[in-house]
Amino acid sequence: QNADGGWGNWPGEFSNRFVTTYALWGLWNAQQEGHEVPDWVLDRAVGYLDRNFVAPTDLQDTAGGRSTLNTLAFVLAEMGEGDPGRMSTLYDVRERMDHYGRALLALALAAQSPDDVRVQTLLDELEGAAIQTGSAAWWQEEQVDLQAFNTDVRTTAIVLDAFSLLRPEAPLLPRVVRWLMQAREAGVWSN
């Protein structure tokens, strides 16, 4: 961890938001599992991210900008660090996010307020974006988010997770599970 509270790709490299977000999330999960992670380490990382926050409206529509939007939704959903203002801003620019980012935003909004109508809007939009055949359903991103190591398999799994928690009665869920099972090769997901 650098003196500013963030992390870079390598020791001694300047901190960046993307790497810091993933480091913070990993350390937070380790702490949740009972590993000793000092609170001050997490607090410094949160401080770095707060000081270096870039409003979604100021991000360029590039792969890096899209990754930042998706990653912010990821942290909001996973860590329960729901900031109503940031979630509202993300919701307003959701068309610039990948499907998995929208699913994570739905989870974050639902954790903040289960009756938030924006959750249902996001799920409706995701359901409409699903590619469906007679026996399978999945989500395909317009572009692969290489910075986040994202694939259509990962996107589909994240969207399935959101639906199973927020709309478990959705009729397409068995077809999504079927598609994920068909995407396995030699017992593992390779893409």
C-alpha positions in Angstrom: 0.0 0.0 0.0 1.4 3.4 -1.0 1.6 6.4 1.3 -1.6 7.9 -0.3 -3.6 4.8 0.7 -3.8 3.3 -2.8 -2.0 0.6 -4.8 -0.4 0.5 -8.2 0.1 -2.5 -10.4 3.5 -3.2 -9.0 5.3 -2.2 -5.7 6.5 1.4 -6.0 4.2 2.3 -8.8 1.8 5.2 -8.6 -1.6 4.3 -7.1 -4.6 3.9 -9.4 -8.3 3.6 -8.7 -8.8 0.3 -10.5 -6.1 -1.6 -8.7 -6.9 0.1 -5.4 -10.6 -0.9 -5.7 -9.7 -4.6 -6.2 -7.1 -4.6 -3.4 -9.6 -3.0 -1.1 -12.3 -5.5 -2.0 -9.9 -8.5 -1.6 -8.7 -7.3 1.8 -12.2 -6.6 2.9 -13.2 -10.1 2.0 -10.2 -11.5 3.8 -11.2 -9.6 6.9 -14.8 -10.9 6.6 -13.4 -14.4 6.5 -11.6 -13.8 9.8 -8.1 -13.0 8.6 -6.4 -10.2 10.4 -6.5 -7.0 8.2 -6.2 -3.8 10.2 -9.1 -1.4 9.8 -6.7 1.5 9.2 -5.5 -0.3 6.0 -9.1 -0.4 4.7 -9.8 3.1 5.8 -6.7 4.5 4.0 -7.8 2.7 0.8 -11.4 4.1 1.1 -9.9 7.6 1.7 -7.7 7.2 -1.5 -10.8 6.3 -3.5 -12.8 9.1 -2.1 -10.1 11.7 -2.8 -9.7 10.3 -6.3 -13.3 9.8 -7.2 -14.2 10.7 -10.7 -17.9 11.3 -11.4 -19.3 8.9 -14.0 -20.3 11.9 -16.1 -16.7 12.9 -16.4 -15.4 9.5 -17.5 -14.7 9.0 -21.2 -16.5 6.3 -23.0 -13.4 4.1 -23.3 -12.7 0.6 -22.0 -11.0 2.2 -19.0 -14.0 4.4 -18.3 -16.4 1.5 -18.6 -14.2 -0.6 -16.3 -14.2 2.2 -13.7 -18.1 2.4 -13.7 -18.4 -1.4 -13.5 -15.8 -1.6 -10.7 -17.5 1.1 -8.7 -20.7 -0.8 -8.9 -18.8 -3.9 -7.8 -17.5 -2.3 -4.6 -20.8 -0.8 -3.8 -22.5 -4.2 -4.1 -19.9 -6.4 -2.5 -18.8 -4.2 0.4 -22.1 -2.7 1.2 -20.5 0.7 1.1 -23.6 2.2 -0.5 -23.3 5.9 -1.2 -26.8 7.0 -2.3 -25.4 9.9 -4.3 -22.9 7.7 -6.2 -25.4 5.0 -6.8 -27.9 7.5 -8.2 -25.2 8.9 -10.5 -24.3 5.4 -11.7 -27.9 4.6 -12.3 -28.2 7.8 -14.4 -25.4 6.6 -16.7 -26.2 2.9 -16.6 -26.4 2.7 -20.4 -22.6 3.2 -20.4 -22.1 0.2 -18.1 -21.7 -3.4 -19.0 -24.5 -5.9 -18.1 -22.5 -7.2 -15.1 -22.0 -3.7 -13.8 -25.8 -3.1 -14.0 -26.5 -6.3 -12.2 -24.0 -5.3 -9.4 -25.6 -1.9 -9.2 -29.0 -3.5 -8.8 -27.6 -5.5 -5.9 -26.1 -2.4 -4.3 -29.4 -0.5 -4.6 -31.4 -3.4 -3.2 -29.0 -3.6 -0.2 -29.6 0.1 0.5 -33.4 -0.1 -0.1 -35.1 -3.4 -1.1 -38.1 -1.5 -2.5 -36.2 0.9 -4.7 -38.0 0.9 -8.0 -34.7 1.4 -9.8 -33.8 -2.2 -8.9 -36.8 -3.5 -10.8 -36.0 -1.2 -13.8 -32.4 -2.6 -13.9 -33.7 -6.2 -13.8 -36.2 -5.5 -16.5 -33.5 -4.0 -18.7 -31.2 -6.9 -18.1 -34.0 -9.4 -18.8 -34.6 -7.6 -22.1 -30.9 -7.7 -23.0 -30.7 -11.5 -22.5 -29.9 -13.6 -25.6 -32.5 -16.4 -25.5 -32.9 -19.6 -27.4 -35.4 -22.3 -26.8 -33.4 -23.9 -24.1 -30.7 -21.4 -23.0 -30.3 -17.7 -22.1 -27.2 -15.7 -21.5 -25.7 -12.1 -21.6 -23.1 -11.1 -24.1 -21.2 -7.8 -23.6 -20.6 -5.5 -26.6 -16.9 -5.5 -25.7 -14.8 -7.7 -23.5 -13.6 -5.8 -20.4 -10.0 -7.0 -20.3 -9.1 -4.7 -17.5 -11.6 -6.5 -15.2 -10.8 -9.9 -16.7 -14.5 -10.1 -17.7 -16.0 -12.7 -20.1 -19.6 -13.5 -21.1 -19.5 -16.5 -18.8 -18.6 -14.2 -15.8 -21.2 -11.6 -16.9 -23.9 -14.3 -17.1 -22.9 -15.7 -13.7 -23.1 -12.3 -12.1 -26.4 -11.4 -13.7 -27.7 -14.9 -12.6 -26.6 -14.1 -9.0 -28.5 -10.8 -9.1 -31.6 -12.4 -10.4 -31.5 -15.3 -8.0 -31.3 -12.9 -5.1 -33.7 -10.2 -6.3 -36.1 -11.9 -8.7 -35.8 -15.7 -8.0 -39.0 -16.5 -9.8 -37.8 -15.2 -13.2 -38.7 -17.8 -15.8 -35.4 -17.5 -17.7 -33.2 -18.6 -14.7 -33.3 -22.3 -15.5 -32.2 -21.5 -19.1 -29.4 -19.3 -17.8 -28.1 -22.2 -15.6 -28.4 -24.5 -18.6 -26.3 -22.1 -20.7 -23.6 -21.9 -18.0 -23.5 -25.7 -17.7 -23.1 -25.9 -21.5 -20.3 -23.4 -21.4 -18.2 -25.7 -19.3 -15.3 -27.5 -21.1 -13.8 -30.6 -19.4 -15.6 -29.7 -16.2 -14.4 -26.1 -16.0 -15.3 -22.7 -17.4 -12.5 -21.7 -19.8 -13.7 -18.4 -21.0 
